[in-house]
Amino acid sequence: MVRVVRYVTKGGKDYFDEWLQDQDAETKARVQTRIDRIELGNFGDHKGVGDGVFELRIDCGPGYRVYYGLDNETLVILLCGGTKKQQARTINEPLIKCDSGMQGKASRSE
């Protein structure tokens, strides 16, 4: 089993949750399905984008992306989300978070 948590800054900001709450019901369901599959060890379509950050590629709508880091082999930390079109700009956010050592707290993904 893989444990999935959300990255929360020291100030309490959860970039992933903020992004997810802005999505429609279908997108939320598809993203949650991917998270559920990760917890079972099935990452599906994903790739590294640099500096310890990976993206889940979700084939619906504009091509959603969920960015995450691995703390160890059994812990995935969700950083933020975006679309294929926003990819170049969105990737910088999780890279900055990882560069800061991911010092924020992680909270359980539900």
Beta strands, then each sheet from edge to edge (+ up, - down):
strand 1: 3-8
strand 2: 46-50
strand 3: 53-58
strand 4: 64-72
strand 5: 75-83
strand 6: 105-108
sheet 1: 2+ 3- 4+ 5- 1- 6+
end
